[in-house]
Amino acid sequence: MSPAWREPGGNITGVFAQQIELAAKRLEILTQTLPAVKRIGVLSDEFSVDQLHAVETAAPGLGVALDTMELHTPPYDFAPALTGLRNRGAGAVLTLMSPVFFLQRAGLADSLLRANLPASFGVRDYPVAGGLVSYGASVIGMLRRAAEYVDKIVKGAKPADLPIEQPTKFEFVINLKTAKALGLTIPPAIIARADEVIE
């Protein structure tokens, strides 16, 4: 998902966040944040299949087993899926990037809290809504850069002459209020790495 500009001639430009590599990084951060957890549930849907392959490849090297729960037919009912993951021994959840998950982020965060499951996400909106941690591109930074592209195009630049860019600013956000509600102690070294701590 990225802001972009397309003109009738077929040229496209903008800012694009590659989620595949970031998904594996989020799994790594989750294992560092919760080192005692050895089984991690993964929430997936049709929009996040490419990310799922990346985390399945990364998991053995991180010493964790994955239990994937693919959701269908939005809006999703998270409670049964999370109960199933919990009952099968998952100690945390990695939520892959999906527009449906994002739209339902408040309900997802609430369902995770009720299931007593800490979770990792892709953008800071999730910890703001009550999730535990997120790591990903700064959405505000991407929108600002997209606005600069629009300004250049309005002033006469051709989209074909403007490269598609990857974001350069990434944010690691921790919600300590959620950690406390889940009875978790986040390692001080992890807190020190955070760009933002919600208390």
ZASE-924308 format. One record per residue: residue number from 0; residue in three letters; x negated, y, z negated of N, C-alpha, C, CB in turn. Coordinates in steps of 0.05 Angstrom, whole numbers, plus 5000, padded with zeros to 4 digits. Glycine has a CB too. Layout:
(node NUM ALA (X Y Z) (X Y Z) (X Y Z) (X Y Z))
...
END
This chain:
(node 0 MET (4983 4977 5000) (5000 5000 5000) (4982 5025 5000) (5019 5000 4976))
(node 1 SER (4986 5042 5020) (4969 5065 5022) (4982 5087 5038) (4942 5058 5034))
(node 2 PRO (4976 5112 5030) (4986 5134 5047) (4972 5133 5074) (4982 5161 5033))
(node 3 ALA (4986 5137 5096) (4973 5136 5122) (4989 5155 5141) (4972 5107 5133))
(node 4 TRP (4976 5160 5163) (4988 5178 5183) (4987 5164 5210) (4974 5205 5184))
(node 5 ARG (5009 5163 5224) (5010 5151 5251) (5022 5170 5270) (5025 5123 5250))
(node 6 GLU (5010 5173 5294) (5022 5190 5314) (5032 5172 5337) (5001 5210 5325))
(node 7 PRO (5049 5183 5355) (5062 5167 5375) (5042 5152 5393) (5079 5184 5393))
(node 8 GLY (5017 5162 5396) (4997 5149 5413) (4987 5123 5401) (4974 5167 5417))
(node 9 GLY (4994 5117 5377) (4986 5091 5365) (4962 5092 5347) (4981 5072 5386))
(node 10 ASN (4951 5116 5342) (4928 5118 5324) (4938 5120 5295) (4910 5142 5331))
(node 11 ILE (4923 5108 5277) (4930 5109 5249) (4905 5115 5232) (4943 5082 5240))
(node 12 THR (4910 5130 5211) (4888 5136 5193) (4899 5138 5165) (4873 5162 5201))
(node 13 GLY (4882 5142 5145) (4892 5145 5118) (4873 5134 5098) (4919 5133 5115))
(node 14 VAL (4884 5127 5074) (4868 5116 5052) (4880 5089 5046) (4867 5135 5027))
(node 15 PHE (4863 5069 5044) (4873 5041 5040) (4859 5027 5018) (4870 5025 5066))
(node 16 ALA (4874 5017 4998) (4862 5002 4976) (4863 4973 4981) (4876 5009 4949))
(node 17 GLN (4841 4960 4985) (4840 4931 4990) (4844 4916 4964) (4812 4923 5003))
(node 18 GLN (4867 4902 4962) (4875 4889 4937) (4862 4862 4933) (4905 4886 4936))
(node 19 ILE (4852 4849 4954) (4842 4822 4952) (4818 4821 4933) (4835 4811 4979))
(node 20 GLU (4798 4838 4938) (4775 4838 4921) (4781 4848 4893) (4753 4855 4933))
(node 21 LEU (4800 4867 4892) (4807 4879 4866) (4821 4858 4848) (4825 4903 4869))
(node 22 ALA (4836 4840 4860) (4850 4819 4845) (4830 4802 4829) (4868 4802 4863))
(node 23 ALA (4809 4794 4842) (4788 4778 4829) (4775 4794 4807) (4767 4768 4849))
(node 24 LYS (4770 4820 4811) (4758 4837 4791) (4777 4839 4767) (4752 4865 4802))
(node 25 ARG (4803 4841 4772) (4822 4843 4750) (4822 4817 4733) (4851 4849 4760))
(node 26 LEU (4819 4795 4746) (4817 4770 4731) (4792 4769 4714) (4817 4745 4751))
(node 27 GLU (4770 4779 4725) (4746 4780 4710) (4748 4798 4685) (4723 4790 4727))
(node 28 ILE (4761 4821 4689) (4765 4840 4666) (4783 4828 4645) (4776 4867 4677))
(node 29 LEU (4803 4813 4654) (4822 4800 4635) (4807 4779 4618) (4845 4787 4650))
(node 30 THR (4789 4764 4631) (4774 4744 4616) (4754 4757 4596) (4758 4725 4635))
(node 31 GLN (4744 4780 4603) (4726 4795 4585) (4741 4808 4562) (4710 4816 4600))
(node 32 THR (4766 4817 4568) (4782 4830 4547) (4793 4809 4527) (4806 4844 4561))
(node 33 LEU (4799 4785 4537) (4810 4764 4520) (4793 4739 4524) (4840 4758 4527))
(node 34 PRO (4768 4739 4513) (4750 4717 4518) (4759 4689 4508) (4723 4723 4507))
(node 35 ALA (4777 4689 4488) (4786 4664 4477) (4807 4650 4495) (4798 4668 4450))
(node 36 VAL (4818 4665 4514) (4839 4654 4531) (4826 4638 4554) (4857 4676 4543))
(node 37 LYS (4834 4613 4557) (4822 4596 4577) (4843 4587 4598) (4810 4571 4565))
(node 38 ARG (4868 4594 4594) (4889 4587 4614) (4905 4613 4619) (4908 4564 4604))
(node 39 ILE (4905 4622 4644) (4918 4647 4651) (4940 4642 4671) (4897 4667 4662))
(node 40 GLY (4963 4653 4665) (4986 4652 4684) (4982 4673 4705) (5013 4655 4669))
(node 41 VAL (4991 4668 4729) (4990 4687 4751) (5018 4692 4762) (4970 4678 4773))
(node 42 LEU (5027 4717 4761) (5053 4723 4773) (5048 4732 4802) (5067 4746 4758))
(node 43 SER (5061 4717 4820) (5057 4722 4849) (5084 4723 4863) (5039 4699 4861))
(node 44 ASP (5084 4734 4887) (5108 4733 4904) (5099 4734 4933) (5127 4757 4897))
(node 45 GLU (5118 4737 4951) (5110 4736 4980) (5092 4759 4988) (5135 4736 4997))
(node 46 PHE (5092 4780 4973) (5075 4803 4980) (5046 4801 4970) (5088 4828 4969))
(node 47 SER (5040 4781 4955) (5014 4779 4942) (4999 4753 4947) (5017 4783 4912))
(node 48 VAL (5006 4739 4968) (4994 4713 4974) (4964 4715 4978) (5008 4700 4998))
(node 49 ASP (4955 4736 4993) (4927 4739 4998) (4911 4744 4973) (4923 4763 5017))
(node 50 GLN (4922 4758 4953) (4909 4762 4928) (4907 4736 4912) (4923 4783 4911))
(node 51 LEU (4927 4720 4914) (4927 4694 4899) (4904 4677 4907) (4954 4679 4904))
(node 52 HIS (4898 4675 4933) (4875 4659 4942) (4849 4670 4930) (4873 4660 4973))
(node 53 ALA (4846 4696 4928) (4822 4708 4917) (4818 4700 4887) (4823 4738 4920))
(node 54 VAL (4840 4701 4872) (4837 4694 4843) (4833 4665 4839) (4861 4704 4827))
(node 55 GLU (4845 4648 4856) (4841 4619 4854) (4811 4612 4860) (4859 4604 4873))
(node 56 THR (4799 4627 4878) (4771 4623 4885) (4753 4632 4862) (4764 4637 4910))
(node 57 ALA (4760 4654 4848) (4744 4665 4827) (4746 4651 4801) (4751 4694 4823))
(node 58 ALA (4769 4638 4795) (4774 4627 4769) (4754 4607 4759) (4801 4614 4769))
(node 59 PRO (4745 4587 4775) (4725 4568 4764) (4700 4581 4754) (4718 4548 4785))
(node 60 GLY (4690 4601 4768) (4666 4614 4760) (4669 4631 4734) (4656 4632 4781))
(node 61 LEU (4694 4637 4728) (4700 4652 4703) (4707 4634 4680) (4722 4672 4708))
(node 62 GLY (4708 4608 4685) (4714 4589 4664) (4743 4588 4654) (4697 4595 4641))
(node 63 VAL (4762 4595 4673) (4790 4595 4665) (4806 4578 4685) (4801 4623 4664))
(node 64 ALA (4828 4567 4675) (4847 4552 4692) (4870 4571 4697) (4856 4525 4678))
(node 65 LEU (4882 4568 4721) (4905 4585 4728) (4930 4569 4730) (4899 4599 4755))
(node 66 ASP (4952 4582 4723) (4979 4570 4726) (4995 4591 4741) (4991 4562 4698))
(node 67 THR (5001 4586 4766) (5015 4605 4783) (5045 4602 4782) (5005 4603 4812))
(node 68 MET (5058 4625 4779) (5088 4625 4780) (5095 4644 4803) (5100 4634 4753))
(node 69 GLU (5106 4633 4825) (5114 4650 4847) (5144 4657 4844) (5109 4636 4874))
(node 70 LEU (5150 4682 4845) (5177 4692 4842) (5190 4697 4869) (5178 4717 4825))
(node 71 HIS (5216 4693 4871) (5231 4696 4896) (5257 4712 4891) (5238 4668 4908))
(node 72 THR (5267 4724 4912) (5293 4738 4911) (5294 4761 4891) (5315 4718 4906))
(node 73 PRO (5284 4784 4898) (5286 4808 4881) (5315 4816 4876) (5270 4831 4893))
(node 74 PRO (5321 4829 4854) (5302 4835 4832) (5296 4810 4816) (5314 4856 4813))
(node 75 TYR (5271 4808 4807) (5262 4784 4793) (5271 4783 4764) (5232 4782 4795))
(node 76 ASP (5277 4758 4756) (5283 4753 4728) (5257 4742 4715) (5307 4733 4724))
(node 77 PHE (5243 4759 4701) (5216 4751 4691) (5217 4732 4667) (5201 4776 4684))
(node 78 ALA (5238 4734 4651) (5238 4719 4626) (5234 4689 4629) (5265 4724 4611))
(node 79 PRO (5249 4675 4647) (5245 4646 4650) (5217 4640 4660) (5265 4635 4669))
(node 80 ALA (5206 4656 4678) (5179 4651 4689) (5158 4653 4667) (5173 4670 4712))
(node 81 LEU (5161 4674 4651) (5141 4678 4629) (5144 4657 4607) (5144 4706 4617))
(node 82 THR (5168 4649 4602) (5172 4627 4582) (5159 4601 4592) (5203 4622 4577))
(node 83 GLY (5162 4596 4618) (5150 4572 4629) (5120 4573 4627) (5158 4569 4658))
(node 84 LEU (5108 4596 4634) (5079 4599 4632) (5070 4595 4603) (5070 4626 4642))
(node 85 ARG (5084 4608 4585) (5077 4606 4556) (5078 4577 4547) (5095 4624 4539))
(node 86 ASN (5100 4563 4554) (5103 4535 4545) (5082 4517 4557) (5131 4526 4554))
(node 87 ARG (5071 4524 4580) (5050 4507 4592) (5022 4516 4583) (5052 4509 4622))
(node 88 GLY (5020 4534 4563) (4995 4540 4551) (4981 4565 4560) (4977 4518 4555))
(node 89 ALA (4993 4581 4577) (4981 4606 4585) (4978 4625 4561) (4996 4619 4608))
(node 90 GLY (4954 4637 4559) (4950 4656 4537) (4950 4685 4546) (4924 4650 4523))
(node 91 ALA (4951 4689 4572) (4952 4715 4584) (4963 4713 4612) (4924 4729 4583))
(node 92 VAL (4969 4736 4624) (4980 4736 4651) (4966 4756 4669) (5011 4742 4650))
(node 93 LEU (4959 4748 4693) (4949 4766 4713) (4972 4772 4732) (4924 4755 4728))
(node 94 THR (4980 4797 4735) (5002 4804 4753) (4990 4815 4779) (5021 4825 4739))
(node 95 LEU (4995 4801 4801) (4984 4810 4826) (4999 4835 4836) (4985 4788 4847))
(node 96 MET (4987 4850 4854) (4999 4874 4864) (5022 4868 4883) (4978 4893 4877))
(node 97 SER (5045 4878 4878) (5069 4874 4894) (5087 4898 4891) (5084 4848 4886))
(node 98 PRO (5100 4908 4912) (5118 4930 4909) (5142 4924 4891) (5128 4939 4936))
(node 99 VAL (5150 4899 4891) (5173 4891 4874) (5165 4892 4845) (5183 4863 4881))
(node 100 PHE (5141 4881 4838) (5131 4882 4811) (5129 4911 4802) (5104 4868 4808))
(node 101 PHE (5119 4928 4819) (5116 4957 4812) (5143 4970 4806) (5102 4972 4835))
(node 102 LEU (5162 4965 4823) (5189 4976 4818) (5201 4967 4792) (5207 4970 4842))
(node 103 GLN (5195 4942 4784) (5206 4931 4760) (5186 4931 4736) (5215 4902 4765))
(node 104 ARG (5166 4949 4737) (5144 4949 4718) (5154 4952 4689) (5125 4971 4724))
(node 105 ALA (5174 4969 4684) (5183 4972 4656) (5196 4946 4646) (5204 4995 4655))
(node 106 GLY (5212 4934 4662) (5225 4909 4654) (5204 4886 4651) (5246 4900 4673))
(node 107 LEU (5184 4887 4668) (5163 4867 4667) (5147 4870 4641) (5145 4868 4691))
(node 108 ALA (5139 4895 4635) (5124 4900 4610) (5140 4891 4586) (5117 4929 4608))
(node 109 ASP (5166 4897 4586) (5183 4889 4563) (5185 4858 4561) (5211 4901 4566))
(node 110 SER (5188 4845 4584) (5190 4816 4584) (5164 4803 4574) (5197 4805 4612))
(node 111 LEU (5141 4814 4582) (5115 4804 4572) (5112 4807 4542) (5092 4818 4587))
(node 112 LEU (5121 4830 4532) (5119 4834 4503) (5137 4815 4488) (5127 4863 4497))
(node 113 ARG (5161 4810 4499) (5179 4791 4486) (5168 4762 4486) (5207 4792 4499))
(node 114 ALA (5154 4756 4508) (5141 4730 4510) (5115 4728 4495) (5138 4722 4540))
(node 115 ASN (5106 4750 4484) (5081 4751 4469) (5057 4744 4487) (5081 4733 4445))
(node 116 LEU (5058 4755 4512) (5036 4750 4531) (5023 4776 4540) (5048 4735 4556))
(node 117 PRO (4997 4779 4535) (4982 4802 4545) (4979 4799 4575) (4955 4805 4531))
(node 118 ALA (4977 4822 4589) (4975 4820 4618) (4957 4842 4630) (5003 4821 4631))
(node 119 SER (4947 4835 4654) (4930 4854 4669) (4945 4861 4695) (4902 4841 4675))
(node 120 PHE (4941 4886 4703) (4955 4897 4726) (4936 4913 4744) (4979 4915 4717))
(node 121 GLY (4948 4924 4766) (4931 4938 4786) (4930 4968 4784) (4940 4930 4812))
(node 122 VAL (4949 4981 4771) (4949 5010 4769) (4958 5019 4742) (4967 5022 4791))
(node 123 ARG (4950 5043 4734) (4955 5053 4707) (4984 5055 4699) (4941 5080 4703))
(node 124 ASP (5002 5056 4719) (5031 5058 4714) (5041 5036 4696) (5047 5059 4740))
(node 125 TYR (5028 5012 4698) (5036 4989 4682) (5029 4993 4652) (5023 4964 4693))
(node 126 PRO (5005 4999 4645) (5000 5005 4616) (5016 5028 4606) (4970 5011 4612))
(node 127 VAL (5021 5048 4622) (5039 5070 4614) (5066 5059 4608) (5040 5092 4636))
(node 128 ALA (5075 5039 4623) (5102 5027 4618) (5101 5007 4595) (5111 5014 4643))
(node 129 GLY (5077 5000 4584) (5076 4982 4562) (5059 4957 4567) (5102 4973 4555))
(node 130 GLY (5047 4954 4591) (5029 4932 4596) (5003 4936 4581) (5024 4929 4626))
(node 131 LEU (4986 4915 4580) (4962 4916 4564) (4939 4930 4578) (4953 4888 4557))
(node 132 VAL (4931 4921 4602) (4908 4933 4616) (4913 4935 4646) (4882 4917 4610))
(node 133 SER (4899 4953 4658) (4900 4955 4688) (4873 4963 4698) (4922 4975 4697))
(node 134 TYR (4867 4954 4722) (4843 4963 4736) (4850 4966 4766) (4819 4943 4732))
(node 135 GLY (4845 4989 4777) (4850 4993 4805) (4844 5021 4814) (4879 4987 4811))
(node 136 ALA (4850 5026 4839) (4844 5052 4850) (4862 5073 4837) (4849 5052 4881))
(node 137 SER (4852 5097 4835) (4867 5119 4824) (4888 5127 4845) (4849 5143 4817))
(node 138 VAL (4913 5124 4838) (4935 5131 4857) (4935 5161 4862) (4962 5122 4846))
(node 139 ILE (4931 5176 4841) (4930 5205 4845) (4907 5213 4863) (4927 5220 4817))
(node 140 GLY (4884 5200 4860) (4861 5205 4877) (4867 5199 4906) (4837 5190 4868))
(node 141 MET (4881 5176 4911) (4888 5168 4938) (4908 5188 4950) (4900 5140 4938))
(node 142 LEU (4927 5197 4935) (4947 5216 4945) (4934 5243 4952) (4969 5220 4925))
(node 143 ARG (4915 5251 4935) (4901 5276 4941) (4885 5274 4967) (4882 5283 4918))
(node 144 ARG (4872 5251 4970) (4856 5247 4995) (4874 5245 5019) (4839 5221 4993))
(node 145 ALA (4897 5233 5016) (4917 5231 5038) (4927 5259 5045) (4940 5213 5031))
(node 146 ALA (4931 5276 5025) (4939 5303 5030) (4918 5319 5046) (4945 5318 5004))
(node 147 GLU (4893 5313 5040) (4871 5326 5055) (4872 5317 5085) (4844 5320 5043))
(node 148 TYR (4879 5292 5089) (4881 5281 5116) (4904 5295 5131) (4885 5251 5116))
(node 149 VAL (4927 5298 5118) (4950 5311 5130) (4943 5339 5137) (4974 5310 5111))
(node 150 ASP (4929 5353 5119) (4921 5381 5124) (4903 5383 5149) (4906 5392 5100))
(node 151 LYS (4885 5364 5152) (4867 5364 5175) (4883 5359 5201) (4845 5343 5172))
(node 152 ILE (4902 5341 5200) (4917 5334 5223) (4936 5357 5231) (4934 5309 5219))
(node 153 VAL (4948 5369 5211) (4965 5393 5217) (4949 5415 5230) (4978 5403 5191))
(node 154 LYS (4924 5417 5222) (4906 5438 5233) (4894 5430 5260) (4885 5445 5213))
(node 155 GLY (4901 5407 5271) (4893 5399 5297) (4875 5375 5300) (4879 5422 5309))
(node 156 ALA (4865 5364 5278) (4848 5340 5280) (4864 5316 5291) (4836 5333 5252))
(node 157 LYS (4851 5299 5306) (4864 5276 5317) (4861 5252 5297) (4852 5268 5345))
(node 158 PRO (4883 5238 5292) (4881 5215 5273) (4859 5195 5282) (4907 5201 5272))
(node 159 ALA (4855 5191 5308) (4835 5172 5318) (4807 5180 5310) (4837 5170 5348))
(node 160 ASP (4803 5206 5304) (4776 5216 5296) (4772 5215 5266) (4773 5244 5306))
(node 161 LEU (4792 5208 5251) (4790 5206 5222) (4789 5177 5213) (4814 5221 5208))
(node 162 PRO (4768 5168 5200) (4766 5140 5192) (4786 5133 5170) (4738 5133 5184))
(node 163 ILE (4795 5108 5170) (4810 5098 5147) (4790 5094 5125) (4825 5070 5154))
(node 164 GLU (4797 5105 5101) (4778 5105 5079) (4787 5086 5057) (4775 5133 5067))
(node 165 GLN (4767 5075 5043) (4772 5061 5018) (4770 5080 4995) (4751 5037 5015))
(node 166 PRO (4786 5077 4974) (4784 5095 4952) (4756 5092 4938) (4806 5090 4931))
(node 167 THR (4747 5114 4926) (4721 5113 4913) (4724 5116 4882) (4704 5136 4923))
(node 168 LYS (4748 5123 4873) (4752 5125 4844) (4770 5103 4834) (4764 5153 4836))
(node 169 PHE (4761 5088 4813) (4776 5067 4802) (4780 5072 4772) (4762 5039 4806))
(node 170 GLU (4803 5063 4761) (4809 5068 4733) (4814 5042 4718) (4835 5085 4732))
(node 171 PHE (4802 5041 4694) (4807 5019 4676) (4822 5030 4652) (4779 5005 4667))
(node 172 VAL (4846 5021 4648) (4864 5032 4628) (4872 5011 4608) (4889 5045 4641))
(node 173 ILE (4871 5017 4582) (4879 4999 4561) (4901 5011 4544) (4855 4991 4543))
(node 174 ASN (4922 4996 4538) (4943 5006 4520) (4939 4992 4493) (4971 4999 4532))
(node 175 LEU (4926 5007 4474) (4921 4995 4448) (4946 4992 4431) (4901 5013 4433))
(node 176 LYS (4967 5008 4437) (4992 5004 4423) (5004 4976 4430) (5013 5026 4431))
(node 177 THR (5002 4969 4455) (5011 4942 4463) (4994 4920 4451) (5011 4940 4494))
(node 178 ALA (4967 4925 4450) (4949 4905 4438) (4957 4900 4409) (4920 4915 4440))
(node 179 LYS (4963 4922 4395) (4971 4919 4366) (4997 4904 4364) (4974 4947 4353))
(node 180 ALA (5017 4910 4382) (5042 4896 4381) (5039 4866 4386) (5062 4909 4401))
(node 181 LEU (5019 4859 4402) (5014 4831 4409) (4995 4818 4389) (5002 4829 4437))
(node 182 GLY (4985 4833 4369) (4967 4822 4349) (4939 4817 4360) (4978 4797 4338))
(node 183 LEU (4931 4833 4379) (4905 4829 4392) (4884 4849 4383) (4907 4830 4422))
(node 184 THR (4859 4840 4382) (4837 4858 4377) (4820 4859 4402) (4820 4849 4352))
(node 185 ILE (4819 4883 4415) (4804 4886 4440) (4775 4891 4432) (4815 4909 4457))
(node 186 PRO (4756 4876 4444) (4728 4880 4438) (4720 4910 4442) (4710 4862 4456))
(node 187 PRO (4705 4921 4422) (4696 4949 4425) (4682 4955 4451) (4679 4956 4401))
(node 188 ALA (4666 4937 4461) (4651 4941 4486) (4670 4945 4509) (4632 4918 4491))
(node 189 ILE (4693 4931 4508) (4713 4934 4530) (4727 4962 4527) (4734 4912 4529))
(node 190 ILE (4734 4969 4503) (4746 4996 4499) (4727 5018 4508) (4753 5000 4469))
(node 191 ALA (4702 5014 4503) (4682 5035 4511) (4680 5038 4541) (4655 5028 4500))
(node 192 ARG (4687 5017 4556) (4687 5018 4585) (4711 5031 4597) (4684 4990 4596))
(node 193 ALA (4732 5034 4581) (4758 5044 4592) (4756 5073 4600) (4780 5040 4572))
(node 194 ASP (4769 5079 4622) (4772 5107 4631) (4794 5121 4615) (4778 5109 4661))
(node 195 GLU (4813 5106 4606) (4835 5117 4590) (4845 5097 4570) (4859 5125 4609))
(node 196 VAL (4849 5106 4546) (4860 5089 4524) (4886 5101 4515) (4839 5086 4500))
(node 197 ILE (4907 5085 4516) (4934 5094 4507) (4938 5084 4479) (4956 5084 4526))
(node 198 GLU (4943 5103 4460) (4947 5095 4432) (4974 5103 4422) (4925 5107 4415))
END
